[in-house]
């Protein structure tokens, strides 16, 4: 198993998606490529609630609402 893990800046995400993912997908001919994501951002309560609702709608529109979870933690 080959695993690539770490943190990258947001300006590198597109490059990762256009170069690394296709390479891994091609070499994982049996369909075993799995991607996991973990986004986090600190927001005020008001902005956090609105943003959570907007993201929930985006995920539903993309058909990803069952695959991804959104948690809003209050501190």
N, CA, C and O atoms as CSV, one atom per row, in Angstrom:
chain,resi,resn,atom,element,x,y,z
A,1,UNK,N,N,0.854,-1.178,0.000
A,1,UNK,CA,C,0.000,0.000,0.000
A,1,UNK,C,C,0.892,1.231,0.000
A,1,UNK,O,O,1.860,1.306,0.756
A,2,UNK,N,N,0.566,2.181,-0.840
A,2,UNK,CA,C,1.246,3.481,-0.888
A,2,UNK,C,C,0.293,4.493,-0.291
A,2,UNK,O,O,-0.874,4.550,-0.677
A,3,UNK,N,N,0.777,5.297,0.653
A,3,UNK,CA,C,-0.060,6.310,1.282
A,3,UNK,C,C,0.651,7.639,1.192
A,3,UNK,O,O,1.839,7.745,1.495
A,4,UNK,N,N,-0.083,8.652,0.774
A,4,UNK,CA,C,0.425,10.022,0.724
A,4,UNK,C,C,-0.396,10.805,1.734
A,4,UNK,O,O,-1.623,10.837,1.632
A,5,UNK,N,N,0.250,11.437,2.706
A,5,UNK,CA,C,-0.482,12.153,3.752
A,5,UNK,C,C,0.270,13.419,4.114
A,5,UNK,O,O,1.490,13.491,3.964
A,6,UNK,N,N,-0.446,14.395,4.582
A,6,UNK,CA,C,0.174,15.630,5.019
A,6,UNK,C,C,-0.762,16.805,4.811
A,6,UNK,O,O,-1.941,16.631,4.500
A,7,UNK,N,N,-0.233,17.984,4.983
A,7,UNK,CA,C,-1.000,19.207,4.843
A,7,UNK,C,C,-0.419,20.023,3.705
A,7,UNK,O,O,0.794,20.219,3.628
A,8,UNK,N,N,-1.287,20.500,2.822
A,8,UNK,CA,C,-0.831,21.347,1.722
A,8,UNK,C,C,-1.644,22.632,1.711
A,8,UNK,O,O,-2.783,22.662,2.175
A,9,UNK,N,N,-1.054,23.681,1.180
A,9,UNK,CA,C,-1.730,24.973,1.079
A,9,UNK,C,C,-2.852,24.900,0.040
A,9,UNK,O,O,-2.770,24.129,-0.916
A,10,UNK,N,N,-3.874,25.688,0.231
A,10,UNK,CA,C,-5.034,25.644,-0.656
A,10,UNK,C,C,-4.683,25.971,-2.106
A,10,UNK,O,O,-5.368,25.512,-3.020
A,11,UNK,N,N,-3.640,26.746,-2.332
A,11,UNK,CA,C,-3.281,27.071,-3.714
A,11,UNK,C,C,-2.650,25.886,-4.446
A,11,UNK,O,O,-2.383,25.972,-5.645
A,12,UNK,N,N,-2.412,24.790,-3.741
A,12,UNK,CA,C,-1.853,23.587,-4.351
A,12,UNK,C,C,-2.899,22.497,-4.617
A,12,UNK,O,O,-2.588,21.486,-5.247
A,13,UNK,N,N,-4.124,22.692,-4.144
A,13,UNK,CA,C,-5.144,21.658,-4.259
A,13,UNK,C,C,-5.427,21.269,-5.698
A,13,UNK,O,O,-5.521,20.081,-6.005
A,14,UNK,N,N,-5.565,22.238,-6.581
A,14,UNK,CA,C,-5.865,21.921,-7.978
A,14,UNK,C,C,-4.750,21.111,-8.614
A,14,UNK,O,O,-5.011,20.165,-9.357
A,15,UNK,N,N,-3.525,21.475,-8.329
A,15,UNK,CA,C,-2.394,20.738,-8.893
A,15,UNK,C,C,-2.388,19.300,-8.401
A,15,UNK,O,O,-2.091,18.381,-9.165
A,16,UNK,N,N,-2.707,19.107,-7.161
A,16,UNK,CA,C,-2.781,17.760,-6.605
A,16,UNK,C,C,-3.863,16.959,-7.329
A,16,UNK,O,O,-3.664,15.795,-7.676
A,17,UNK,N,N,-4.997,17.594,-7.548
A,17,UNK,CA,C,-6.111,16.914,-8.207
A,17,UNK,C,C,-5.866,16.600,-9.669
A,17,UNK,O,O,-6.400,15.622,-10.191
A,18,UNK,N,N,-5.072,17.411,-10.332
A,18,UNK,CA,C,-4.837,17.184,-11.755
A,18,UNK,C,C,-3.611,16.336,-12.041
A,18,UNK,O,O,-3.474,15.810,-13.145
A,19,UNK,N,N,-2.724,16.192,-11.082
A,19,UNK,CA,C,-1.500,15.422,-11.333
A,19,UNK,C,C,-1.414,14.142,-10.501
A,19,UNK,O,O,-1.187,13.065,-11.053
A,20,UNK,N,N,-1.587,14.244,-9.204
A,20,UNK,CA,C,-1.397,13.080,-8.342
A,20,UNK,C,C,-2.567,12.093,-8.428
A,20,UNK,O,O,-2.355,10.890,-8.575
A,21,UNK,N,N,-3.780,12.593,-8.336
A,21,UNK,CA,C,-4.947,11.705,-8.316
A,21,UNK,C,C,-5.035,10.856,-9.590
A,21,UNK,O,O,-5.238,9.646,-9.490
A,22,UNK,N,N,-4.890,11.442,-10.775
A,22,UNK,CA,C,-4.931,10.593,-11.976
A,22,UNK,C,C,-3.825,9.528,-11.996
A,22,UNK,O,O,-4.051,8.403,-12.441
A,23,UNK,N,N,-2.652,9.882,-11.522
A,23,UNK,CA,C,-1.547,8.919,-11.476
A,23,UNK,C,C,-1.890,7.753,-10.561
A,23,UNK,O,O,-1.686,6.595,-10.926
A,24,UNK,N,N,-2.400,8.045,-9.399
A,24,UNK,CA,C,-2.772,6.987,-8.458
A,24,UNK,C,C,-3.933,6.156,-8.995
A,24,UNK,O,O,-3.941,4.933,-8.851
A,25,UNK,N,N,-4.913,6.813,-9.612
A,25,UNK,CA,C,-6.073,6.102,-10.150
A,25,UNK,C,C,-5.649,5.141,-11.260
A,25,UNK,O,O,-6.129,4.009,-11.328
A,26,UNK,N,N,-4.756,5.597,-12.122
A,26,UNK,CA,C,-4.270,4.757,-13.215
A,26,UNK,C,C,-3.541,3.527,-12.686
A,26,UNK,O,O,-3.732,2.420,-13.189
A,27,UNK,N,N,-2.721,3.723,-11.687
A,27,UNK,CA,C,-1.928,2.616,-11.157
A,27,UNK,C,C,-2.714,1.699,-10.227
A,27,UNK,O,O,-2.294,0.572,-9.968
A,28,UNK,N,N,-3.848,2.171,-9.726
A,28,UNK,CA,C,-4.689,1.349,-8.843
A,28,UNK,C,C,-5.765,0.669,-9.679
A,28,UNK,O,O,-6.946,0.722,-9.334
A,29,UNK,N,N,-5.378,0.051,-10.738
A,29,UNK,CA,C,-6.291,-0.540,-11.706
A,29,UNK,C,C,-7.460,-1.309,-11.125
A,29,UNK,O,O,-8.489,-1.443,-11.788
A,30,UNK,N,N,-7.340,-1.811,-9.926
A,30,UNK,CA,C,-8.424,-2.590,-9.317
A,30,UNK,C,C,-9.430,-1.723,-8.569
A,30,UNK,O,O,-10.317,-2.254,-7.901
A,31,UNK,N,N,-9.310,-0.398,-8.666
A,31,UNK,CA,C,-10.280,0.499,-8.042
A,31,UNK,C,C,-10.098,0.724,-6.562
A,31,UNK,O,O,-11.044,1.127,-5.885
A,32,UNK,N,N,-8.907,0.475,-6.032
A,32,UNK,CA,C,-8.705,0.602,-4.592
A,32,UNK,C,C,-8.305,2.006,-4.140
A,32,UNK,O,O,-8.046,2.218,-2.956
A,33,UNK,N,N,-8.251,2.959,-5.058
A,33,UNK,CA,C,-7.894,4.322,-4.655
A,33,UNK,C,C,-8.999,4.898,-3.785
A,33,UNK,O,O,-10.171,4.884,-4.159
A,34,UNK,N,N,-8.613,5.403,-2.623
A,34,UNK,CA,C,-9.561,6.008,-1.686
A,34,UNK,C,C,-8.992,7.351,-1.284
A,34,UNK,O,O,-7.821,7.442,-0.916
A,35,UNK,N,N,-9.798,8.389,-1.349
A,35,UNK,CA,C,-9.393,9.722,-0.922
A,35,UNK,C,C,-10.187,10.102,0.315
A,35,UNK,O,O,-11.391,9.856,0.386
A,36,UNK,N,N,-9.524,10.693,1.276
A,36,UNK,CA,C,-10.184,11.199,2.474
A,36,UNK,C,C,-9.880,12.684,2.577
A,36,UNK,O,O,-8.770,13.120,2.272
A,37,UNK,N,N,-10.863,13.454,3.006
A,37,UNK,CA,C,-10.650,14.885,3.162
A,37,UNK,C,C,-10.971,15.298,4.591
A,37,UNK,O,O,-11.747,14.642,5.287
A,38,UNK,N,N,-10.369,16.382,5.005
A,38,UNK,CA,C,-10.617,16.914,6.344
A,38,UNK,C,C,-10.357,18.416,6.276
A,38,UNK,O,O,-9.210,18.857,6.347
A,39,UNK,N,N,-11.409,19.184,6.142
A,39,UNK,CA,C,-11.303,20.635,6.116
A,39,UNK,C,C,-11.706,21.173,7.479
A,39,UNK,O,O,-12.628,20.648,8.103
A,40,UNK,N,N,-11.033,22.203,7.944
A,40,UNK,CA,C,-11.465,22.865,9.171
A,40,UNK,C,C,-11.132,24.354,9.072
A,40,UNK,O,O,-10.104,24.748,8.523
A,41,UNK,N,N,-12.017,25.145,9.608
A,41,UNK,CA,C,-11.835,26.592,9.613
A,41,UNK,C,C,-12.525,27.137,10.865
A,41,UNK,O,O,-13.571,26.630,11.271
A,42,UNK,N,N,-11.946,28.155,11.468
A,42,UNK,CA,C,-12.540,28.770,12.652
A,42,UNK,C,C,-13.364,29.979,12.217
A,42,UNK,O,O,-12.862,30.889,11.558
A,43,UNK,N,N,-14.644,29.967,12.602
A,43,UNK,CA,C,-15.579,31.027,12.217
A,43,UNK,C,C,-16.363,31.485,13.445
A,43,UNK,O,O,-16.451,30.766,14.441
A,44,UNK,N,N,-16.928,32.681,13.363
A,44,UNK,CA,C,-17.832,33.122,14.425
A,44,UNK,C,C,-19.083,32.247,14.383
A,44,UNK,O,O,-19.362,31.604,13.371
A,45,UNK,N,N,-19.827,32.226,15.475
A,45,UNK,CA,C,-21.022,31.385,15.554
A,45,UNK,C,C,-22.006,31.714,14.434
A,45,UNK,O,O,-22.528,30.811,13.780
A,46,UNK,N,N,-22.259,32.995,14.212
A,46,UNK,CA,C,-23.234,33.410,13.201
A,46,UNK,C,C,-22.798,32.980,11.801
A,46,UNK,O,O,-23.588,32.429,11.035
A,47,UNK,N,N,-21.554,33.235,11.485
A,47,UNK,CA,C,-21.027,32.871,10.170
A,47,UNK,C,C,-20.943,31.352,10.049
A,47,UNK,O,O,-21.211,30.801,8.981
A,48,UNK,N,N,-20.575,30.677,11.121
A,48,UNK,CA,C,-20.451,29.222,11.102
A,48,UNK,C,C,-21.763,28.529,10.796
A,48,UNK,O,O,-21.799,27.581,10.012
A,49,UNK,N,N,-22.836,28.991,11.405
A,49,UNK,CA,C,-24.151,28.392,11.172
A,49,UNK,C,C,-24.589,28.590,9.727
A,49,UNK,O,O,-25.052,27.650,9.081
A,50,UNK,N,N,-24.447,29.794,9.225
A,50,UNK,CA,C,-24.829,30.077,7.839
A,50,UNK,C,C,-23.967,29.289,6.859
A,50,UNK,O,O,-24.473,28.752,5.873
A,51,UNK,N,N,-22.685,29.222,7.126
A,51,UNK,CA,C,-21.760,28.503,6.251
A,51,UNK,C,C,-22.070,27.012,6.258
A,51,UNK,O,O,-22.025,26.364,5.212
A,52,UNK,N,N,-22.380,26.470,7.415
A,52,UNK,CA,C,-22.736,25.047,7.503
A,52,UNK,C,C,-23.948,24.757,6.628
A,52,UNK,O,O,-23.966,23.763,5.903
A,53,UNK,N,N,-24.953,25.611,6.691
A,53,UNK,CA,C,-26.160,25.419,5.885
A,53,UNK,C,C,-25.855,25.515,4.387
A,53,UNK,O,O,-26.370,24.727,3.595
A,54,UNK,N,N,-25.025,26.475,4.006
A,54,UNK,CA,C,-24.652,26.626,2.592
A,54,UNK,C,C,-23.883,25.407,2.095
A,54,UNK,O,O,-24.138,24.918,0.995
A,55,UNK,N,N,-22.954,24.919,2.893
A,55,UNK,CA,C,-22.163,23.760,2.494
A,55,UNK,C,C,-23.041,22.514,2.421
A,55,UNK,O,O,-22.867,21.686,1.527
A,56,UNK,N,N,-23.969,22.378,3.340
A,56,UNK,CA,C,-24.893,21.244,3.299
A,56,UNK,C,C,-25.668,21.244,1.990
A,56,UNK,O,O,-25.864,20.190,1.386
A,57,UNK,N,N,-26.107,22.410,1.550
A,57,UNK,CA,C,-26.842,22.512,0.288
A,57,UNK,C,C,-25.935,22.175,-0.898
A,57,UNK,O,O,-26.346,21.471,-1.820
A,58,UNK,N,N,-24.691,22.685,-0.866
A,58,UNK,CA,C,-23.741,22.374,-1.945
A,58,UNK,C,C,-23.510,20.877,-2.051
A,58,UNK,O,O,-23.526,20.322,-3.150
A,59,UNK,N,N,-23.296,20.218,-0.914
A,59,UNK,CA,C,-23.052,18.781,-0.920
A,59,UNK,C,C,-24.262,18.017,-1.429
A,59,UNK,O,O,-24.118,17.038,-2.161
A,60,UNK,N,N,-25.451,18.459,-1.047
A,60,UNK,CA,C,-26.673,17.821,-1.548
A,60,UNK,C,C,-26.776,17.986,-3.060
A,60,UNK,O,O,-27.121,17.041,-3.769
A,61,UNK,N,N,-26.479,19.181,-3.552
A,61,UNK,CA,C,-26.526,19.441,-4.992
A,61,UNK,C,C,-25.550,18.548,-5.756
A,61,UNK,O,O,-25.817,18.147,-6.889
A,62,UNK,N,N,-24.417,18.241,-5.123
A,62,UNK,CA,C,-23.393,17.399,-5.751
A,62,UNK,C,C,-23.628,15.905,-5.519
A,62,UNK,O,O,-22.898,15.067,-6.047
A,63,UNK,N,N,-24.644,15.582,-4.730
A,63,UNK,CA,C,-24.914,14.189,-4.408
A,63,UNK,C,C,-23.918,13.603,-3.419
A,63,UNK,O,O,-23.728,12.388,-3.368
A,64,UNK,N,N,-23.285,14.465,-2.635
A,64,UNK,CA,C,-22.273,14.017,-1.678
A,64,UNK,C,C,-22.734,14.130,-0.230
A,64,UNK,O,O,-21.949,13.907,0.692
A,65,UNK,N,N,-23.986,14.471,-0.029
A,65,UNK,CA,C,-24.476,14.692,1.327
A,65,UNK,C,C,-24.472,13.423,2.181
A,65,UNK,O,O,-24.443,13.515,3.408
A,66,UNK,N,N,-24.501,12.258,1.568
A,66,UNK,CA,C,-24.445,11.006,2.329
A,66,UNK,C,C,-22.999,10.569,2.577
A,66,UNK,O,O,-22.729,9.806,3.504
A,67,UNK,N,N,-22.073,11.054,1.751
A,67,UNK,CA,C,-20.677,10.631,1.846
A,67,UNK,C,C,-19.860,11.501,2.798
A,67,UNK,O,O,-18.869,11.040,3.365
A,68,UNK,N,N,-20.271,12.753,2.975
A,68,UNK,CA,C,-19.495,13.688,3.791
A,68,UNK,C,C,-20.329,14.195,4.955
A,68,UNK,O,O,-21.547,14.336,4.849
A,69,UNK,N,N,-19.666,14.462,6.047
A,69,UNK,CA,C,-20.314,14.921,7.280
A,69,UNK,C,C,-19.832,16.342,7.565
A,69,UNK,O,O,-18.667,16.665,7.330
A,70,UNK,N,N,-20.711,17.172,8.060
A,70,UNK,CA,C,-20.355,18.535,8.459
A,70,UNK,C,C,-20.601,18.654,9.951
A,70,UNK,O,O,-21.715,18.416,10.418
A,71,UNK,N,N,-19.583,19.017,10.694
A,71,UNK,CA,C,-19.716,19.215,12.139
A,71,UNK,C,C,-19.423,20.669,12.452
A,71,UNK,O,O,-18.448,21.232,11.955
A,72,UNK,N,N,-20.254,21.273,13.265
A,72,UNK,CA,C,-20.029,22.637,13.739
A,72,UNK,C,C,-19.861,22.569,15.243
A,72,UNK,O,O,-20.826,22.358,15.978
A,73,UNK,N,N,-18.649,22.746,15.689
A,73,UNK,CA,C,-18.347,22.674,17.117
A,73,UNK,C,C,-18.356,24.070,17.710
A,73,UNK,O,O,-17.763,24.997,17.158
A,74,UNK,N,N,-19.026,24.209,18.826
A,74,UNK,CA,C,-19.048,25.499,19.510
A,74,UNK,C,C,-18.023,25.471,20.633
A,74,UNK,O,O,-17.904,24.497,21.376
A,75,UNK,N,N,-17.286,26.573,20.730
A,75,UNK,CA,C,-16.287,26.662,21.788
A,75,UNK,C,C,-16.602,27.791,22.728
A,75,UNK,O,O,-15.866,28.019,23.688
